[in-house]
Amino acid sequence: MSTSASIGEQLTTQGAGSPLTSRNVLPVRRPGRWIATAIIALAALGVINALVTNPNIQWGVVAHYFTSPNVLIGLVRTVQLTVIAMAIGVVLGVAIAVMKLSQNPLVSGAAASYVWFFRGTPLLVQIVFWYNLAALFPTVSIGIPFGPTFASANSNELITPFLAAILALGLNEAAYLSEIVRSGLLAVDPGQTEAAQALGMSQGKVLRRIILPQAMRVIVPPVGNETISMLKLTSLVSVISLPELLYSVQVVYQATYQVIPLLLVASIWYLIVTTILSIGQRYLERYYGRGFGVATANTPRRKAAQAKASGA
């Protein structure tokens, strides 16, 4: 009791003479942070020193080929593949997700079979398969089954390396995106669907105006990751001699034998485009996260404001 009374008297006296403020509170010492910082700083300096001083990297060769026409053409082709494949994946993925949530067992079963097949086989196998489709179907026809044919084309002429890459990347991505979209749709409170239908809204209008806008908060982060992953997965189409970024640098280093510098050229370009995509993903997350407490969270401006307020 006497100890408690003395502490209370000290607080009362201190509160009367010099009120307690945040400046009187000593921060908790965390030596582990300083040790971890020192280790990370030393490791970073070691990596930078190795990259700068190692003559085998040949930074002059990297700079020479960094903006060469062949490399830039391959970069443009990589971006094209990424954009088109993701567009196909998003559109088809939304349709498959809606089909999988259908009450019709035939529709939901077809969607589940699609996801099972394309997620269960390697993407590299799918790329090679589409490229060699002519071995299975010499001609591709459009018509009524067991009826008249409206149009047909030679598979070797129709399935070019670019089209084979687009089909493989887009159809494979649709299987993964359908599960992402489905999880986003299931995250929306079903009571909102019931309320909208009670107001006389059709199922399609409910999906477009009520469900999808709210589901985007859950869908955008993993779709952003899938887009970045797709950018790197386009390098697999080099096996069918499609001149994207990796294949373009391979052509150069097979002639010059400067393997490491050319691989660094490709890696730097991948890092640049990935950084741009990451920035776009961050802004999309902030946009669709409005009203959920994540719109301005973890942004550099907010962190600076918090640090300034805590130091005031």
C-alpha positions as CSV (number, residue, x, y, z in Angstrom):
1,M,0.0,0.0,0.0
2,S,2.8,2.4,0.9
3,T,4.5,1.7,-2.5
4,S,1.3,2.4,-4.3
5,A,0.8,5.6,-2.4
6,S,4.3,6.9,-3.1
7,I,3.9,6.2,-6.8
8,G,0.6,8.0,-6.8
9,E,2.2,11.0,-5.0
10,Q,5.0,11.1,-7.5
11,L,2.6,11.1,-10.5
12,T,0.5,13.8,-8.8
13,T,3.5,15.9,-8.1
14,Q,4.9,15.4,-11.6
15,G,1.5,16.1,-13.2
16,A,1.2,19.4,-11.3
17,G,4.7,20.7,-12.0
18,S,5.7,19.2,-15.3
19,P,2.9,17.3,-17.1
20,L,3.8,14.0,-18.7
21,T,4.2,14.2,-22.5
22,S,5.5,11.9,-25.2
23,R,8.9,13.5,-24.8
24,N,9.2,12.2,-21.3
25,V,8.7,8.6,-22.4
26,L,12.0,6.8,-23.3
27,P,11.8,4.6,-26.4
28,V,12.3,0.9,-25.9
29,R,15.8,-0.1,-26.9
30,R,16.0,-2.8,-29.5
31,P,19.6,-3.9,-30.1
32,G,18.4,-6.7,-32.4
33,R,17.2,-4.2,-35.0
34,W,20.6,-2.5,-35.1
35,I,22.4,-5.8,-35.5
36,A,20.0,-6.9,-38.2
37,T,20.5,-3.5,-40.0
38,A,24.2,-3.8,-39.8
39,I,24.2,-7.4,-41.2
40,I,21.8,-6.4,-44.1
41,A,23.9,-3.3,-44.8
42,L,27.2,-5.3,-45.0
43,A,25.5,-8.0,-47.2
44,A,24.2,-5.3,-49.5
45,L,27.6,-3.6,-49.8
46,G,29.2,-7.0,-50.5
47,V,26.7,-7.6,-53.3
48,I,27.2,-4.2,-54.8
49,N,30.9,-4.5,-54.6
50,A,30.8,-7.9,-56.4
51,L,28.6,-6.5,-59.1
52,V,30.7,-3.4,-59.7
53,T,34.2,-4.8,-59.5
54,N,33.6,-8.2,-61.2
55,P,35.1,-7.9,-64.7
56,N,33.2,-10.9,-66.0
57,I,29.9,-9.1,-65.9
58,Q,31.1,-6.7,-68.6
59,W,28.9,-3.7,-67.9
60,G,30.0,-2.1,-71.1
61,V,28.5,-5.0,-73.1
62,V,25.3,-4.7,-71.0
63,A,25.0,-1.0,-71.8
64,H,25.7,-1.7,-75.5
65,Y,22.9,-4.2,-75.9
66,F,20.4,-2.8,-73.4
67,T,18.7,-0.6,-76.1
68,S,19.6,-2.6,-79.1
69,P,16.8,-3.0,-81.7
70,N,16.5,-6.8,-81.3
71,V,16.2,-6.6,-77.5
72,L,13.6,-3.8,-77.7
73,I,11.6,-5.8,-80.3
74,G,11.7,-8.8,-77.9
75,L,10.6,-6.5,-75.0
76,V,7.6,-5.2,-77.0
77,R,6.7,-8.8,-77.9
78,T,6.9,-9.8,-74.2
79,V,4.6,-6.9,-73.2
80,Q,2.1,-7.8,-76.0
81,L,2.0,-11.4,-74.9
82,T,1.4,-10.4,-71.3
83,V,-1.4,-7.9,-72.1
84,I,-3.3,-10.2,-74.5
85,A,-2.9,-13.3,-72.4
86,M,-4.1,-11.5,-69.3
87,A,-7.1,-10.0,-71.2
88,I,-8.1,-13.5,-72.3
89,G,-7.5,-14.8,-68.8
90,V,-9.6,-12.1,-67.1
91,V,-12.6,-12.4,-69.5
92,L,-12.6,-16.2,-69.6
93,G,-11.8,-16.4,-65.9
94,V,-14.8,-14.4,-64.9
95,A,-17.1,-16.5,-67.1
96,I,-15.7,-19.7,-65.7
97,A,-16.0,-18.5,-62.1
98,V,-19.7,-17.6,-62.7
99,M,-20.2,-21.0,-64.4
100,K,-18.6,-22.8,-61.4
101,L,-21.0,-21.0,-59.0
102,S,-24.0,-22.0,-61.1
103,Q,-26.7,-24.2,-59.7
104,N,-26.7,-26.2,-62.9
105,P,-24.5,-29.3,-62.3
106,L,-23.7,-29.6,-66.0
107,V,-22.5,-26.0,-66.2
108,S,-20.5,-26.1,-62.9
109,G,-19.1,-29.5,-63.8
110,A,-17.8,-28.2,-67.2
111,A,-16.2,-25.2,-65.5
112,A,-14.6,-27.5,-62.8
113,S,-13.3,-29.8,-65.6
114,Y,-11.7,-26.8,-67.4
115,V,-9.9,-25.7,-64.2
116,W,-8.8,-29.2,-63.4
117,F,-7.3,-29.8,-66.8
118,F,-5.4,-26.5,-67.3
119,R,-4.1,-26.3,-63.8
120,G,-3.2,-30.0,-63.8
121,T,-0.9,-29.9,-66.8
122,P,2.4,-27.9,-67.1
123,L,2.3,-24.7,-69.0
124,L,5.3,-25.6,-71.0
125,V,3.6,-28.8,-72.2
126,Q,0.5,-26.7,-73.2
127,I,2.7,-24.3,-75.2
128,V,4.4,-27.2,-77.1
129,F,1.0,-28.9,-77.6
130,W,-0.6,-25.8,-79.2
131,Y,2.4,-25.3,-81.4
132,N,2.2,-28.9,-82.7
133,L,-1.6,-28.9,-82.9
134,A,-1.4,-29.8,-86.7
135,A,0.0,-33.2,-85.8
136,L,-3.4,-33.9,-84.1
137,F,-5.7,-31.9,-86.2
138,P,-4.3,-31.2,-89.7
139,T,-7.3,-28.9,-90.4
140,V,-9.4,-26.7,-88.2
141,S,-13.1,-26.5,-89.1
142,I,-16.1,-24.4,-88.0
143,G,-19.5,-25.9,-88.5
144,I,-22.3,-28.0,-87.0
145,P,-21.2,-31.4,-85.6
146,F,-22.0,-34.2,-88.0
147,G,-23.4,-31.5,-90.3
148,P,-22.2,-28.9,-92.8
149,T,-18.8,-27.1,-92.4
150,F,-18.8,-23.4,-92.7
151,A,-15.1,-22.7,-92.8
152,S,-11.8,-24.6,-92.5
153,A,-8.1,-23.8,-92.5
154,N,-4.8,-25.6,-92.5
155,S,-3.6,-25.9,-88.9
156,N,0.0,-25.2,-89.9
157,E,-0.9,-21.9,-91.4
158,L,-3.5,-21.0,-88.8
159,I,-1.5,-21.8,-85.6
160,T,1.5,-19.5,-85.8
161,P,4.0,-19.5,-82.9
162,F,2.5,-16.2,-81.7
163,L,-1.1,-17.6,-81.7
164,A,0.1,-20.8,-80.0
165,A,1.7,-18.8,-77.3
166,I,-1.4,-16.7,-76.8
167,L,-3.7,-19.7,-76.6
168,A,-1.5,-21.5,-74.2
169,L,-0.8,-18.5,-71.9
170,G,-4.4,-17.1,-72.0
171,L,-6.3,-20.4,-71.5
172,N,-3.9,-21.5,-68.7
173,E,-4.2,-18.2,-67.0
174,A,-8.0,-18.3,-67.2
175,A,-8.0,-21.4,-65.0
176,Y,-6.1,-19.7,-62.2
177,L,-8.0,-16.4,-62.5
178,S,-11.3,-18.2,-62.3
179,E,-10.5,-19.4,-58.8
180,I,-9.4,-15.9,-57.8
181,V,-12.6,-14.4,-59.1
182,R,-14.7,-17.1,-57.5
183,S,-13.1,-16.4,-54.1
184,G,-13.8,-12.7,-54.6
185,L,-17.4,-13.3,-55.4
186,L,-17.9,-15.6,-52.4
187,A,-16.4,-12.9,-50.2
188,V,-19.3,-10.6,-50.8
189,D,-22.2,-10.8,-48.3
190,P,-24.9,-12.9,-50.0
191,G,-27.5,-10.7,-48.3
192,Q,-26.6,-7.9,-50.7
193,T,-27.6,-10.2,-53.6
194,E,-30.9,-11.0,-52.0
195,A,-31.6,-7.4,-51.3
196,A,-30.8,-6.4,-54.9
197,Q,-33.0,-9.2,-56.3
198,A,-35.8,-8.1,-54.0
199,L,-35.6,-4.7,-55.7
200,G,-36.2,-6.4,-59.0
201,M,-32.6,-6.3,-60.4
202,S,-31.7,-9.1,-62.8
203,Q,-29.0,-11.6,-62.0
204,G,-26.6,-10.0,-64.6
205,K,-27.2,-6.5,-63.3
206,V,-26.6,-7.7,-59.7
207,L,-23.3,-9.2,-60.8
208,R,-22.2,-6.1,-62.7
209,R,-23.3,-3.4,-60.3
210,I,-23.3,-5.0,-56.8
211,I,-21.1,-8.1,-56.6
212,L,-18.1,-7.4,-58.9
213,P,-17.4,-3.8,-57.6
214,Q,-17.2,-5.1,-54.1
215,A,-15.3,-8.3,-55.0
216,M,-12.6,-6.2,-56.8
217,R,-11.1,-5.4,-53.4
218,V,-10.3,-9.1,-53.0
219,I,-9.6,-9.8,-56.6
220,V,-7.1,-7.1,-57.5
221,P,-4.1,-8.1,-55.4
222,P,-3.8,-11.7,-56.6
223,V,-4.6,-10.6,-60.2
224,G,-1.7,-8.1,-59.9
225,N,0.5,-10.9,-58.8
226,E,-0.7,-13.1,-61.7
227,T,0.1,-10.3,-64.2
228,I,3.7,-10.0,-62.9
229,S,4.0,-13.8,-63.0
230,M,2.6,-13.8,-66.6
231,L,5.3,-11.3,-67.6
232,K,8.0,-13.8,-66.6
233,L,6.1,-16.9,-67.8
234,T,6.2,-15.5,-71.4
235,S,9.9,-16.5,-71.4
236,L,8.7,-20.1,-71.7
237,V,7.6,-19.4,-75.3
238,S,11.2,-19.3,-76.3
239,V,11.0,-23.1,-76.7
240,I,8.9,-22.5,-79.8
241,S,11.3,-19.9,-81.2
242,L,9.0,-17.0,-80.6
243,P,11.3,-13.9,-80.5
244,E,10.2,-12.4,-77.1
245,L,12.7,-10.9,-74.7
246,L,14.6,-14.0,-73.6
247,Y,14.7,-15.5,-77.0
248,S,16.0,-12.2,-78.4
249,V,19.0,-12.2,-76.0
250,Q,19.6,-15.8,-76.6
251,V,20.0,-15.2,-80.3
252,V,22.6,-12.5,-79.5
253,Y,24.7,-14.5,-77.0
254,Q,24.6,-17.6,-79.2
255,A,26.5,-15.5,-81.8
256,T,28.7,-13.5,-79.4
257,Y,29.1,-16.0,-76.5
258,Q,28.5,-13.2,-74.1
259,V,26.0,-15.1,-72.0
260,I,26.1,-13.4,-68.7
261,P,25.9,-9.8,-70.0
262,L,22.9,-10.6,-72.2
263,L,21.1,-12.4,-69.5
264,L,21.6,-9.4,-67.3
265,V,20.1,-7.2,-70.0
266,A,17.0,-9.4,-70.0
267,S,16.9,-9.5,-66.2
268,I,17.1,-5.7,-65.9
269,W,14.3,-5.2,-68.4
270,Y,12.1,-7.7,-66.5
271,L,12.8,-5.8,-63.3
272,I,11.9,-2.5,-64.8
273,V,8.5,-3.7,-66.2
274,T,7.8,-5.6,-63.0
275,T,8.4,-2.4,-61.0
276,I,6.0,-0.5,-63.3
277,L,3.3,-3.2,-62.9
278,S,3.8,-3.2,-59.1
279,I,3.2,0.5,-58.9
280,G,0.0,0.2,-61.0
281,Q,-1.1,-2.7,-58.7
282,R,-0.6,-0.5,-55.6
283,Y,-2.8,2.3,-57.0
284,L,-5.5,-0.1,-58.0
285,E,-5.5,-1.7,-54.6
286,R,-5.9,1.8,-53.0
287,Y,-8.7,2.7,-55.4
288,Y,-10.8,-0.4,-54.9
289,G,-9.9,-0.5,-51.1
290,R,-11.7,2.8,-50.5
291,G,-14.1,2.6,-47.6
292,F,-12.4,-0.6,-46.2
293,G,-9.6,1.1,-44.3
294,V,-6.9,0.2,-46.8
295,A,-7.1,3.1,-49.3
296,T,-4.2,5.0,-47.9
297,A,-2.5,2.4,-45.8
298,N,1.2,1.8,-46.1
299,T,1.8,4.6,-48.7
300,P,5.0,6.6,-48.5
301,R,3.1,9.8,-47.9
302,R,1.2,8.3,-45.0
303,K,4.3,6.8,-43.5
304,A,6.1,10.2,-43.7
305,A,3.1,11.9,-42.1
306,Q,3.0,9.3,-39.3
307,A,6.7,9.7,-38.6
308,K,6.4,13.5,-38.5
309,A,3.5,13.3,-36.1
310,S,5.2,10.8,-33.8
311,G,8.3,13.0,-33.7
312,A,6.4,16.2,-32.9
